[in-house]
Amino acid sequence: MSTPTVSEVLTIPEVIREWRIPRATFYRWRQLGKGPKSYKLPNGEVRIRRTDLDDWLKTLEDFE
């Protein structure tokens, strides 16, 4: 029997640092519904699951 894996959860600063994008760009994408799926916690902080970020990036791949 396998143990379920827990997806890594990232903060906005971690995502923008990893992808080297301005904070404003991330928030614009989020506002337009064009960014990765994110979750707002009860304390107002936003988190992004690593799996959601990876899935979103796959949708951006340019297939020729």
C-alpha positions as CSV (number, residue, x, y, z in Angstrom):
1,M,0.0,0.0,0.0
2,S,1.5,3.4,-1.0
3,T,1.5,6.5,1.1
4,P,-0.2,9.5,-0.4
5,T,2.3,12.3,-1.3
6,V,1.7,15.8,-0.1
7,S,2.3,18.5,-2.8
8,E,4.8,21.2,-1.9
9,V,3.1,24.5,-1.2
10,L,4.7,27.7,-2.4
11,T,4.3,31.3,-1.4
12,I,4.1,34.1,-4.0
13,P,7.6,35.3,-3.2
14,E,8.9,31.8,-3.8
15,V,7.1,31.5,-7.2
16,I,8.3,35.0,-8.4
17,R,11.8,34.3,-7.3
18,E,11.9,30.9,-9.0
19,W,10.5,32.3,-12.3
20,R,12.2,35.7,-12.1
21,I,9.1,37.7,-12.7
22,P,8.0,40.9,-11.1
23,R,5.4,40.7,-8.3
24,A,3.1,42.9,-10.3
25,T,3.2,40.4,-13.2
26,F,2.1,37.5,-11.0
27,Y,-0.8,39.6,-9.5
28,R,-1.9,40.7,-13.0
29,W,-1.9,37.1,-14.2
30,R,-3.8,36.1,-11.1
31,Q,-6.4,38.9,-11.6
32,L,-6.9,38.0,-15.3
33,G,-7.2,34.3,-14.5
34,K,-4.1,33.5,-16.5
35,G,-1.8,32.4,-13.7
36,P,-1.5,29.1,-11.9
37,K,-4.3,28.0,-9.6
38,S,-3.8,29.6,-6.2
39,Y,-5.5,29.4,-2.8
40,K,-6.2,32.2,-0.5
41,L,-5.9,31.1,3.2
42,P,-8.2,32.4,5.9
43,N,-5.4,34.8,7.0
44,G,-5.4,36.4,3.5
45,E,-2.1,34.8,2.4
46,V,-1.9,33.1,-1.0
47,R,-0.4,29.7,-1.7
48,I,0.3,27.8,-4.9
49,R,0.7,24.0,-5.0
50,R,3.8,22.9,-6.8
51,T,1.7,20.5,-8.8
52,D,-0.7,23.3,-9.9
53,L,2.3,25.4,-10.9
54,D,3.8,22.6,-13.0
55,D,0.5,21.8,-14.6
56,W,0.0,25.5,-15.5
57,L,3.5,25.6,-17.0
58,K,2.7,22.6,-19.2
59,T,-0.2,24.5,-20.7
60,L,2.2,27.2,-21.8
61,E,4.5,24.9,-23.7
62,D,4.8,25.8,-27.4
63,F,4.1,22.7,-29.5
64,E,5.2,22.8,-33.1
